[in-house]
């Protein structure tokens, strides 16, 4: 009973305590410099009523899932290819290792130059942030498929194309899934950066716009929405991962 | 007790013939290691043969070459008179770590081999159910590998192999990871299946008792370089009583061959 209660109640209490400390600190500063939680909630209600909250959230989610989906469509097949063909992997490894440590934000001037302003550079930044975690975890997952699975497939006369489809892909799936999970985090983090590149909508734009009008309460409101949505997407992803883990008979 | 009429499938037609079989590996420092050399072995159709030896004697390399997973450096393996080019669904290998696909059910694992041969799904399912019944796993058909015991897992792997009706079953230390009780049960099980199916079985083990309990002939191997030291015929009728004196005599002979007897025991007469 107490254990159950603690499971839910304590984390909520910590959130409430955080809000309390935040409010307390806010008392010592002018609201324009350090808005408290009440000012932030008021700003949130304001954008919820005038509707900009919903339209900005929607466009941000669309951009996020477009960038994420594009990365998925390219990184997973490429990861399968590099994972299966050691020769290609060795060929491309130095290139991947050079491109990977470059922060997606470093690409932002070029992204604007190439794609103009609006949704495209934001999607490009999110794509980059998702691409490398997906690619690298897929390669690792394919490489760590137990050799005995491949031997069994060969023994029963399964061709290489069908082996990828029937053995390698399902065997690597839990590993690929963890890459998709990591990419949700890195992609979402870079959403704001992408939307600060001259976009005229989205949660990142909401923050930039609020800064231009010195609406610090609105900046905090934007941050709050990004945090809560991030939590929601992360939780959804974890639920999906657990479901697949159960199906695959691992991580139970 | 005749040494020749040992088993039910004892026909004198050679099924597997290895001649001048040799495997060398290049080590990282540029030197060469000889894993197996000079192997001459002929196995009859329907025969049960065990390869026994200490680790490093090349018994796994030998069975991998016979099944076609490893190309030999010299010599060749013929099965039914045809040289082995690679793995083939007519010669199925059973591994120590089962090689079951965790994302498929027990039934799905057996169906995998059948569908790989181009069988339609309903037909494959029917055959898989039959084979699972043969190994006594009908009740577990819809469970996943992580839900069943190690002994059951190996029986699923055996069912997956038998379902495609191979003429040869290669088994690479299949029971080495199982506890002693499960191992004894599965030894009886594989003998029962062998008598039903009359499949040629080549079985690698480092357990001398296992070899005597199962094989019509035991191939004793020695290491550095890996080679066949001696071939011993086990002339005991099936089912074999592991506590019987005849069994102990073969045991003593095998122990002697591997120099495992203590000095005092070696001197005393049986």
Interface residues (C-beta under 8 A of the other chain):
Chain A: X146 X148 X149 X151 X152 X153 X154 X155 X156 X157 X158 X162 X166 X167 X170 X171 X173 X247 X248 X249 X250 X252
Chain B: X67 X69 X86 X87 X88 X89 X91 X92 X93 X95 X97 X98 X99 X101 X102 X103 X112 X113 X116 X117 X144 X145 X146 X147 X164
